[in-house]
Amino acid sequence: MTTVNETAPQRLSFSAELDEQRWDDHRYYHRSYVNQSLHLLSACCFLSSYVLIFVNPIAAVMIGWLLAMISRQSGHFFFEPKTYDEVNQATHAYKEEIKVGYNLYRKIWLLSIWVALPVVLWVTPSFFGALEARGGFFGFLHNLCLLWFVLGLCAILARGIHLMIVRTPQTGLVWMTKILTDPFHDIYIYHQAPLRLLRGERHDPMNEWHGRPRSV
């Protein structure tokens, strides 16, 4: 999920702001090659979900949440350093404060809702009358995947609209575009992360962006 460089020009083109959000997200929140490798796995899973949503929506949602999201967020919670960032000269608290998308605090709330939904659905199979109550395991799974799918959409729309209000309409649209295209972009920039891990490297020096030098 993303941050924006507060020292960047206030008026950027859509593509320039998208590149800026991606760069800040990368340099602030993806220093660990373990995290980058997990994002590579997550990206492949999400792309599978993008295809399966038109063929097998239940499988698409299960892969998206259980494989893609868990691997993605595990990298952030367990492998990204939370100490002072010497490369970017920023504390973890500062990075959490300026994050455009979902910082760790917001992610905890989102994931808590995700975990709570199966429990609530088990207690009320119709989800308070909003769904058709379905019997059996597959009936339960069908409704659960529907709720998880709606949760994912709401998470993107809610934060995107909030950014449109507190920042600018373009910032919200850029962030939503970034989130939806992250799987493609993550494969592009993190495909070498597993190899670097095998070489014994642990953290990205953050001295280049898309193969070209980039100052921080």
Backbone hydrogen bonds, N-H to C=O, Kabsch-Sander energy under -0.5 kcal/mol:
donor,donor_aa,acceptor,acceptor_aa,energy
3,T,21,Q,-0.7
4,V,98,I,-0.8
6,E,4,V,-0.6
8,A,5,N,-1.6
12,L,10,Q,-0.7
17,E,13,S,-2.7
18,L,14,F,-2.1
19,D,15,S,-2.2
20,E,16,A,-2.1
21,Q,17,E,-2.8
22,R,18,L,-2.2
23,W,19,D,-2.4
24,D,20,E,-2.6
25,D,21,Q,-2.3
26,H,22,R,-2.3
27,R,23,W,-2.8
28,Y,24,D,-2.1
29,Y,25,D,-1.9
30,H,26,H,-1.6
33,Y,202,R,-2.7
36,Q,32,S,-2.4
37,S,33,Y,-2.1
38,L,34,V,-2.4
39,H,35,N,-2.2
40,L,36,Q,-1.9
41,L,37,S,-2.1
42,S,38,L,-2.7
43,A,39,H,-2.7
44,C,40,L,-1.9
45,C,41,L,-2.0
46,F,42,S,-2.8
47,L,43,A,-2.4
48,S,44,C,-1.7
49,S,45,C,-2.1
50,Y,46,F,-2.4
51,V,47,L,-1.5
52,L,48,S,-2.9
53,I,49,S,-2.1
54,F,51,V,-1.3
55,V,52,L,-1.4
56,N,52,L,-3.4
60,A,56,N,-2.3
61,V,57,P,-2.5
62,M,58,I,-2.4
63,I,59,A,-2.6
64,G,60,A,-2.4
65,W,61,V,-2.7
66,L,62,M,-2.3
67,L,62,M,-0.7
67,L,63,I,-1.2
68,A,63,I,-2.9
69,M,64,G,-1.8
70,I,65,W,-1.0
71,S,67,L,-2.0
72,R,68,A,-2.0
73,Q,69,M,-2.9
74,S,70,I,-2.1
75,G,71,S,-1.3
76,H,72,R,-1.0
77,F,73,Q,-2.7
78,F,74,S,-2.6
79,F,74,S,-0.6
79,F,75,G,-1.3
80,E,75,G,-1.1
85,D,90,A,-2.8
86,E,84,Y,-1.0
89,Q,85,D,-1.3
90,A,85,D,-1.5
95,K,91,T,-2.0
96,E,92,H,-2.3
97,E,93,A,-1.8
98,I,94,Y,-1.9
99,K,95,K,-0.8
100,V,2,T,-1.1
101,G,2,T,-2.7
103,N,101,G,-0.8
107,K,103,N,-2.6
108,I,104,L,-2.1
109,W,105,Y,-1.5
110,L,106,R,-2.4
111,L,107,K,-3.2
112,S,108,I,-1.9
113,I,109,W,-2.0
114,W,110,L,-2.2
115,V,111,L,-2.4
116,A,112,S,-2.1
117,L,113,I,-1.8
119,V,115,V,-0.6
120,V,116,A,-2.5
121,L,117,L,-2.7
122,W,118,P,-1.9
123,V,119,V,-1.8
124,T,120,V,-2.8
127,F,124,T,-3.0
130,A,126,S,-0.6
130,A,127,F,-1.4
131,L,126,S,-3.0
133,A,131,L,-0.6
139,G,135,G,-0.7
140,F,136,G,-2.2
141,L,137,F,-2.6
142,H,138,F,-2.2
143,N,139,G,-1.9
144,L,140,F,-2.5
145,C,141,L,-2.6
146,L,142,H,-1.7
147,L,143,N,-2.2
148,W,144,L,-2.7
149,F,145,C,-2.4
150,V,146,L,-2.3
151,L,147,L,-2.4
152,G,148,W,-2.2
153,L,149,F,-2.1
154,C,150,V,-2.9
155,A,151,L,-2.5
156,I,152,G,-1.7
157,L,153,L,-2.8
158,A,154,C,-3.1
159,R,155,A,-1.5
160,G,156,I,-2.3
161,I,157,L,-2.9
162,H,158,A,-2.2
163,L,159,R,-2.4
164,M,160,G,-1.8
165,I,161,I,-1.5
166,V,162,H,-2.8
167,R,163,L,-2.4
172,G,168,T,-1.8
173,L,169,P,-2.1
174,V,170,Q,-3.1
175,W,171,T,-2.5
176,M,172,G,-2.2
177,T,173,L,-2.3
178,K,174,V,-2.7
179,I,175,W,-2.6
180,L,176,M,-2.1
181,T,177,T,-1.7
182,D,178,K,-1.1
182,D,179,I,-0.5
184,F,181,T,-0.5
185,H,181,T,-2.0
186,D,182,D,-3.6
187,I,183,P,-1.6
188,Y,184,F,-1.6
189,I,185,H,-2.3
190,Y,186,D,-2.5
191,H,187,I,-0.8
193,A,190,Y,-1.4
196,R,192,Q,-2.0
197,L,193,A,-2.1
198,L,194,P,-2.0
199,R,195,L,-1.3
200,G,197,L,-1.8
201,E,196,R,-2.2
204,D,31,R,-3.6
209,W,212,R,-3.8
212,R,209,W,-1.5
214,R,207,N,-1.1
